[in-house]
Amino acid sequence: MKVRIAVLLACMAVSAQAGDIDRFFKDLLKGKRPAEQQQTMAPPPQPAPQPAPQPAAPPERPADQLLRALMSGNMSVEEERRIGEKIAGNFLGAVKLVPDANLQRYVNLVGRWVALQSDRPDLAWHFGVVDTDDINAFASPGGYIFLTKGLYRRLGNEAELAGVLGHEIGHVIRKHHIKVMQQSQFIALGASLLGRKMKDENQLIQNLIGNGAEIMSRGLDKESEFEADRVGMVLAARAGYDAFSLPKVLEDIGHVSDQDSRVALLFKTHPHPRDRFDRLAEAVGDRLDNLPEGKTLGQRFYVLR
């Protein structure tokens, strides 16, 4: 009896297992999971919804980029250079360089040596002597510097040339002309130009600065000129030249008559040389008394024929 019961239970177990297996295969064919797996397995993670792609904003025009940089005061070296190059190009359209390659090479060698003593030695500095008898010198943003033939002829040695170029270098490294362009009247003009259809960035610069001769004749404030004098004196001294060469140039120009047409623009756009000399003397005091004597290098000064 016990044997028959055991055999019956075994057959029932086999039958149950066979039924389970059969249901398993049927569910598999229908794409269903086994009941236990359906209860215990977590559903697969669903991918997060992706935001709809936004259309790309149109790139800002180079002219507007340059204008915004100028208005914000956050201007790159390249943007400063492009403005200065345009001003210098316009200026040289009004007055030509002296056609003396040796002179231009010499002035560039001296100017670049003095510029290396500044806190912006990495600028691509350019120097030139322009063919006019006026007594003056000019600077443009980005490292473009010119002095006139009339001023060059009054110089007696290389140290005096270094002092004059150092003064103009001072305008560039202190960004005096950029600050003038950022004054209210230029910002108002700049804001009105944003978004306008202009041929290119050159047209924008042209609208902002006018012609090169105009912006260079506009002049800077007196404090900028006094600061550039101090910078020029320091840079010349650092370069190994006589630190007092620039004051000597100012003293010499101060002797030119106010009625002389060669200094008309200089005296209009700068404090009088006597005032500049006095301010330099006041600023320097006796600070340079113990400075080693610098060189004048008159023997290698290029004489303009």
Secondary structure, DSSP 4 states (H G I P E B T S, - for coil): -HHHHHHHHHHHHHHHHHHHHHHHHHHHHTTPPPHHHHHHSPPPPPPPPPPPPPPPPPPPPHHHHHHHHHHHT---HHHHHHHHHHHHHHHHHHSPBPS-HHHHHHHHHHHHHHHTTSS-TTS--EEEEES--S--EEEETTTEEEEEHHHHHH--SHHHHHHHHHHHHHHHHTTHHHHHHTSHHHHHHHHHHTT---S-HHHHHHHHH-SHHHHHHH---HHHHHHHHHHHHHHHHHTTB-TTHHHHHHHHHHTS-TT-GGGHHHHHHS--HHHHHHHHHHHHTTTTTTSPPPB--GGGPPPP-
